[in-house]
Amino acid sequence: MNAVTWDQRERIIALLAEASADPSVRCVVVTATGRGFCAGADLRGAPSAGDRIAGDVSRMIRLGAQRFIGAVLDCEKPVIAAVNGTAAGIGAHLAFACDLVLAADSARFVEVFVRRGLVPDGGGAYLLPRLIGPQRAKELMFFGDAVPAAEALGMGLVNRVVPAEELSKTAREWADRLAQGPTRALTLTKQLVNASLDVDRTVAFAAEATAQEINMTTRDAQEGVASFVERREARYEGR
Protein backbone atom coordinates (compact mmCIF):
# COMPACT_ATOMS: atom_id res chain seq x y z
CA MET A 1 0.00 0.00 0.00
CA ASN A 2 3.05 2.25 -0.49
CA ALA A 3 3.61 3.25 3.12
CA VAL A 4 6.43 5.81 3.05
CA THR A 5 9.75 4.63 4.45
CA TRP A 6 12.35 7.02 5.77
CA ASP A 7 14.55 6.45 2.71
CA GLN A 8 11.65 7.01 0.32
CA ARG A 9 10.72 10.23 2.06
CA GLU A 10 14.25 11.58 1.68
CA ARG A 11 14.33 10.50 -1.96
CA ILE A 12 11.06 12.28 -2.76
CA ILE A 13 12.24 15.45 -0.99
CA ALA A 14 15.44 15.35 -3.06
CA LEU A 15 13.54 14.80 -6.32
CA LEU A 16 11.27 17.77 -5.63
CA ALA A 17 14.31 19.94 -4.94
CA GLU A 18 15.89 18.77 -8.20
CA ALA A 19 12.68 19.56 -10.07
CA SER A 20 12.69 23.09 -8.69
CA ALA A 21 16.26 23.69 -9.84
CA ASP A 22 16.01 22.06 -13.28
CA PRO A 23 14.55 24.40 -15.93
CA SER A 24 13.81 21.42 -18.18
CA VAL A 25 11.29 20.14 -15.62
CA ARG A 26 8.00 21.96 -16.21
CA CYS A 27 5.58 19.91 -14.08
CA VAL A 28 5.68 17.15 -11.45
CA VAL A 29 3.22 14.26 -11.05
CA VAL A 30 3.04 12.32 -7.79
CA THR A 31 1.38 8.93 -8.17
CA ALA A 32 1.84 5.31 -7.16
CA THR A 33 1.63 1.76 -8.40
CA GLY A 34 -0.51 -1.04 -7.00
CA ARG A 35 -3.84 -0.69 -5.24
CA GLY A 36 -2.89 2.07 -2.82
CA PHE A 37 -1.59 5.62 -3.20
CA CYS A 38 0.05 5.80 0.22
CA ALA A 39 -1.01 4.11 3.45
CA GLY A 40 0.91 6.60 5.60
CA ALA A 41 4.31 6.43 7.22
CA ASP A 42 6.05 3.06 7.47
CA LEU A 43 6.87 3.17 11.17
CA ARG A 44 8.60 -0.22 11.01
CA GLY A 45 11.58 1.35 9.29
CA ALA A 46 11.98 4.20 11.75
CA PRO A 47 15.15 4.49 13.82
CA SER A 48 14.99 3.06 17.32
CA ALA A 49 13.46 5.50 19.78
CA GLY A 50 15.93 4.66 22.52
CA ASP A 51 15.64 6.85 25.60
CA ARG A 52 13.62 9.83 24.45
CA ILE A 53 13.86 13.20 26.10
CA ALA A 54 11.54 16.19 25.79
CA GLY A 55 11.83 17.67 22.31
CA ASP A 56 12.78 14.49 20.47
CA VAL A 57 9.33 13.83 18.99
CA SER A 58 8.81 17.47 18.02
CA ARG A 59 12.16 17.50 16.25
CA MET A 60 11.35 14.24 14.46
CA ILE A 61 8.05 15.66 13.18
CA ARG A 62 9.64 18.93 12.04
CA LEU A 63 12.48 17.23 10.20
CA GLY A 64 10.35 14.35 8.94
CA ALA A 65 6.65 14.64 8.11
CA GLN A 66 6.52 18.44 8.05
CA ARG A 67 9.62 18.72 5.91
CA PHE A 68 8.14 16.14 3.54
CA ILE A 69 4.89 18.07 3.04
CA GLY A 70 6.76 21.38 2.94
CA ALA A 71 8.82 20.07 0.02
CA VAL A 72 5.63 19.68 -2.02
CA LEU A 73 4.26 23.09 -1.05
CA ASP A 74 7.61 24.75 -1.78
CA CYS A 75 8.35 22.97 -5.07
CA GLU A 76 8.85 25.62 -7.73
CA LYS A 77 6.90 23.67 -10.33
CA PRO A 78 3.20 22.75 -10.47
CA VAL A 79 2.64 19.44 -8.67
CA ILE A 80 -0.25 17.13 -9.59
CA ALA A 81 -1.37 14.28 -7.34
CA ALA A 82 -2.82 11.32 -9.26
CA VAL A 83 -4.39 9.33 -6.44
CA ASN A 84 -4.90 5.75 -7.58
CA GLY A 85 -6.13 4.22 -4.32
CA THR A 86 -6.24 4.72 -0.57
CA ALA A 87 -4.43 7.81 0.72
CA ALA A 88 -4.19 7.62 4.50
CA GLY A 89 -2.43 9.72 7.12
CA ILE A 90 0.64 11.38 5.69
CA GLY A 91 -0.40 9.89 2.33
CA ALA A 92 -3.59 11.95 2.38
CA HIS A 93 -1.64 15.05 3.36
CA LEU A 94 0.82 14.39 0.54
CA ALA A 95 -2.09 14.54 -1.91
CA PHE A 96 -3.70 17.60 -0.29
CA ALA A 97 -0.39 19.50 -0.44
CA CYS A 98 -0.25 19.14 -4.22
CA ASP A 99 -1.47 21.98 -6.41
CA LEU A 100 -4.01 19.87 -8.27
CA VAL A 101 -5.52 16.55 -7.18
CA LEU A 102 -6.88 13.92 -9.56
CA ALA A 103 -8.49 10.89 -7.97
CA ALA A 104 -9.52 7.54 -9.39
CA ASP A 105 -13.13 6.68 -8.59
CA SER A 106 -11.77 3.88 -6.40
CA ALA A 107 -9.62 6.23 -4.30
CA ARG A 108 -10.41 7.18 -0.73
CA PHE A 109 -8.88 9.47 1.87
CA VAL A 110 -8.48 8.64 5.56
CA GLU A 111 -7.39 10.87 8.44
CA VAL A 112 -6.20 7.76 10.22
CA PHE A 113 -4.36 9.43 13.12
CA VAL A 114 -7.25 9.34 15.59
CA ARG A 115 -7.51 5.57 15.14
CA ARG A 116 -3.98 5.28 16.52
CA GLY A 117 -4.54 7.79 19.31
CA LEU A 118 -2.36 10.36 17.55
CA VAL A 119 -2.57 14.04 16.69
CA PRO A 120 -2.59 14.65 12.91
CA ASP A 121 0.88 15.63 11.72
CA GLY A 122 2.48 16.34 8.37
CA GLY A 123 0.60 19.61 8.03
CA GLY A 124 -2.89 18.14 8.26
CA ALA A 125 -4.29 20.72 10.66
CA TYR A 126 -2.84 23.42 8.39
CA LEU A 127 -4.02 22.02 5.05
CA LEU A 128 -7.50 20.68 5.75
CA PRO A 129 -9.13 23.82 7.23
CA ARG A 130 -7.85 25.80 4.26
CA LEU A 131 -9.36 23.32 1.83
CA ILE A 132 -12.72 22.54 3.43
CA GLY A 133 -13.11 24.80 6.49
CA PRO A 134 -12.54 24.05 10.17
CA GLN A 135 -15.83 22.24 10.88
CA ARG A 136 -15.43 19.67 8.12
CA ALA A 137 -11.74 19.31 8.92
CA LYS A 138 -12.58 18.47 12.54
CA GLU A 139 -15.18 15.94 11.42
CA LEU A 140 -12.63 14.08 9.32
CA MET A 141 -9.93 14.25 11.99
CA PHE A 142 -12.17 13.43 14.97
CA PHE A 143 -13.79 10.34 13.42
CA GLY A 144 -11.12 9.08 11.03
CA ASP A 145 -13.71 7.76 8.58
CA ALA A 146 -12.71 6.91 5.02
CA VAL A 147 -13.89 9.51 2.51
CA PRO A 148 -14.65 8.06 -0.95
CA ALA A 149 -13.41 9.94 -3.99
CA ALA A 150 -16.85 11.22 -4.99
CA GLU A 151 -17.44 12.64 -1.50
CA ALA A 152 -13.95 14.16 -1.48
CA LEU A 153 -14.82 15.92 -4.75
CA GLY A 154 -17.98 17.36 -3.24
CA MET A 155 -16.01 18.64 -0.24
CA GLY A 156 -13.40 20.32 -2.41
CA LEU A 157 -10.53 18.02 -1.42
CA VAL A 158 -9.90 16.97 -5.03
CA ASN A 159 -10.22 18.71 -8.38
CA ARG A 160 -11.62 15.83 -10.41
CA VAL A 161 -12.59 12.18 -10.13
CA VAL A 162 -12.07 9.90 -13.13
CA PRO A 163 -12.48 6.18 -13.78
CA ALA A 164 -9.43 4.30 -12.50
CA GLU A 165 -8.41 3.23 -16.00
CA GLU A 166 -8.31 6.90 -17.12
CA LEU A 167 -6.29 8.29 -14.21
CA SER A 168 -2.84 8.00 -15.79
CA LYS A 169 -4.05 9.39 -19.14
CA THR A 170 -5.78 12.36 -17.50
CA ALA A 171 -2.76 13.11 -15.30
CA ARG A 172 -0.55 13.08 -18.40
CA GLU A 173 -2.90 15.45 -20.23
CA TRP A 174 -2.93 17.89 -17.31
CA ALA A 175 0.84 17.66 -16.93
CA ASP A 176 1.37 18.28 -20.64
CA ARG A 177 -0.82 21.39 -20.50
CA LEU A 178 1.08 22.75 -17.51
CA ALA A 179 4.43 21.84 -19.07
CA GLN A 180 3.58 24.00 -22.08
CA GLY A 181 2.69 26.98 -19.90
CA PRO A 182 4.74 29.90 -18.54
CA THR A 183 6.49 27.97 -15.79
CA ARG A 184 7.85 30.90 -13.79
CA ALA A 185 4.46 32.64 -13.85
CA LEU A 186 2.88 29.41 -12.57
CA THR A 187 5.48 29.18 -9.82
CA LEU A 188 4.86 32.72 -8.67
CA THR A 189 1.10 32.15 -8.83
CA LYS A 190 1.48 29.05 -6.67
CA GLN A 191 3.48 31.00 -4.11
CA LEU A 192 0.94 33.83 -4.00
CA VAL A 193 -2.02 31.50 -3.52
CA ASN A 194 -0.27 29.36 -0.88
CA ALA A 195 0.62 32.46 1.14
CA SER A 196 -2.66 34.32 0.65
CA LEU A 197 -4.56 32.77 3.57
CA ASP A 198 -1.80 33.60 6.04
CA VAL A 199 -1.45 37.33 5.35
CA ASP A 200 -3.63 40.44 5.30
CA ARG A 201 -4.66 42.32 2.18
CA THR A 202 -1.80 44.83 2.33
CA VAL A 203 0.83 42.10 2.43
CA ALA A 204 -0.96 40.04 -0.23
CA PHE A 205 -1.23 43.01 -2.60
CA ALA A 206 2.45 43.89 -2.08
CA ALA A 207 3.45 40.29 -2.79
CA GLU A 208 1.32 40.27 -5.93
CA ALA A 209 2.96 43.43 -7.25
CA THR A 210 6.44 42.08 -6.51
CA ALA A 211 5.63 38.77 -8.19
CA GLN A 212 4.47 40.55 -11.32
CA GLU A 213 7.60 42.71 -11.27
CA ILE A 214 9.77 39.58 -11.14
CA ASN A 215 7.68 37.78 -13.74
CA MET A 216 7.96 40.59 -16.27
CA THR A 217 11.70 39.95 -16.48
CA THR A 218 11.13 36.40 -17.83
CA ARG A 219 11.27 35.38 -21.46
CA ASP A 220 7.83 33.80 -21.18
CA ALA A 221 6.18 37.02 -20.05
CA GLN A 222 7.75 38.85 -22.98
CA GLU A 223 6.63 36.06 -25.30
CA GLY A 224 3.10 36.19 -23.90
CA VAL A 225 2.78 39.91 -24.56
CA ALA A 226 4.37 39.61 -28.00
CA SER A 227 2.05 36.77 -29.01
CA PHE A 228 -0.98 38.84 -27.98
CA VAL A 229 0.17 41.83 -30.01
CA GLU A 230 1.04 39.62 -33.00
CA ARG A 231 -2.19 37.63 -32.69
CA ARG A 232 -0.55 34.23 -32.54
CA GLU A 233 -0.32 31.39 -30.07
CA ALA A 234 2.36 31.83 -27.39
CA ARG A 235 5.33 29.43 -27.32
CA TYR A 236 6.56 29.27 -23.75
CA GLU A 237 10.00 27.93 -22.79
CA GLY A 238 9.68 27.87 -19.02
CA ARG A 239 12.28 30.61 -18.64
N, C-alpha and C positions, 0 to 999 in steps of 0.2 A: 504493500500500500504506500510505498515511497515515503516512509518516515524519514525525516532529515537527520543524517548523522552529523557529527561535528566536522568531519572532513568535507562532506558535501556542502555544508553551510559555508565553510571557508572558500570552497571552490566557486560557489555561486556568487559570493561577495566579490571575489577576484574577477570573475567573468563580467560582472556588471561594471566594475571599475574599468576594465579593459574596453568595454563597449563605449563608455563615456569618452575615453581618450582617443578612440580610433575613428577618424572622420569617415572611413569607409563603412562603418556600421551606422545604419540609418533608423533601425527599429529593433527591438528585442521582443521575443516571444518566450514566455515561461509556460511550459506544459510538461506532461509526464507520459510514461508508458504504463500499460497494465490497466487494472480496473480502478485504481485510485489516483487522485492528483497528489495528495500529501496527507498522511494520517497524523501529522504533527511531528514533534521532536522524537528522535530515537534515543530515549534515555539510557538504553542498555550500553551505548557506546560512550557515555559521558565519563570523564575522569573520576576517579574515586574521590568521594567527598572528604574522607579523612576526618580530622578534628576541625570542624568549622568554627569560625569565630564571627562575631557580628560584622556585617559588611560583605561577607563572602558571597552570599546569594545575590545581593544587590549588584555586586560587581559582575557576577556571572551573567545576570540578565542584561545588564548594560552592554557588555562586550559580546554577548551571544545573540539572543533573540532580538533585542532592540537594534543592534548593529545590523543584523540580517535584514530586518524590515526597512531600516533606514537606507540601506544600500539600494533598495528598489525605489523608494521615494526620491532619493538623491540622484539616481541614474540620469545622465544628461541626454538620454534618448527616450522616445515613447516606449513604454513597456506594456505589452498585452499579456493577460493571463488567459490561457485556453484550458479551462478546467474540465478534465475528462471524466472525473469521478468524485469520490468523497474528498472534501477539503476540510480537515479538522484541526482545531487548535492553531498552532503556528502556520499550518498549511492554509487554513482559511484566511488568516491575516496576510499571508504571502499574496494570495489572490486579491484581497481587498486593497492592498498597497499599490497594486498595478494601476496604470492609467486607464485602461479599458479591460473589461472582464467579459469574456465569452464563456458560456457554460453549455456543456452537453445536456440534453434533457434528462440524462441519467445522473447528473451531478447532484451533490447535496453539500451543505455547509453546516458544520457543527462547532459551536463554542463549547468544547468538551471540558474545559478547565474545571467547571463546577462539579463535574462527575468525579473528579480526582481530588476534590477538596482544595483546589488551587485558585488563586487570583489570576485572571487573564493577563498574560504578558505578551511580548512581541508587538506592542503598540495597539492591542485590541481596544482598550478603553479610550484611545485617541482616535482610531479610525472609525469605529462603528457609529458613535454619536454624530460624527460629521457626515456619514453616509445616510443614516436612517433616523437620526434624532435620538435623544437620550432614553425616551420611554421604550422604544422598540429595542434599542441596544441592551437595556437592562433585562428585558424579557428574554432575549436570546442568551444572555450571559447568566441569568439567574436559573433558568431551567435546563439549558444545555440540550435542547431538542434539535434534531436534525431538520434543516430547512431545505426542502426540495428546490430544484432549480427554478421551477415556475414561480414558486412563492418568493424566492430570492429576487427574481425579476420584478415582481410586483412591489417589493419593498424598496427597490433601487440599489440592491447590492451588486447586481450584474447589469451589463448593458444589453445583452441579447442571449437568448437560449435557442440552440439549434439541435437538430437530431444528431446523435452521437457520431454517426457516419459522416456528417458534414462539418464536424468541428475543425479538423485540421485544414480543410479546404477554406473555410471561412476565415480562420486565423491567418492563413497565408494571404488571402485577398486583402484583409485589413492591413497586414504588415506591408504588403506591396504598395498600398495606397500611401501609407505613412512614409515609407522609404522613398517615395517619389516627391515628398513634400519639402518645404523649407525647414530643414532639421533644426537649425539654431533658433528659428522663430518658434518652433514647437517646444524646444527645450525651455525657452524663456516663458512661454505660455504655461507650461507645466509648473514651473517654479512660482509664477504669479498665483495660479489657482491653488497650489498646495499651501501657500503662505496666507492666502486671503482670509481664512477663517480665524487666524490667530492675531490679526492686526486691525487697527481702526482704519477709517476711510482715508485719513490724511497719509498714513504710512502706505496704504495700498495704492493710492493715486501716485505717490512719489515713486514707488517701486515700478508701477506701470510706465511712467514717463522715462525712468532710467532704462528699463528693459527695451523700450522702443528706440531710445538713443543708441543703445548697444547694437540692437538688431539692424539699424539702418546702415551700419558699417559693413554688413555682410554682403557677399556676392549675391546671395539669394534674394535679399530685399531689393537690391538694385535690379536684378533680373525680373522680379515680380512687377516692379513699377514700369520697367521698359516693356515688358510683354503687354501690360495694360495699354500703354500709349500706342504700341505698334499693333494692337489688336490681334495678338497671337497667344498660343498656349505657352505658359511659363515652363522653362526647363531648369529645374532646381538641381543643385549639386551637393547640397548639404554643407555648404561653406559660407 
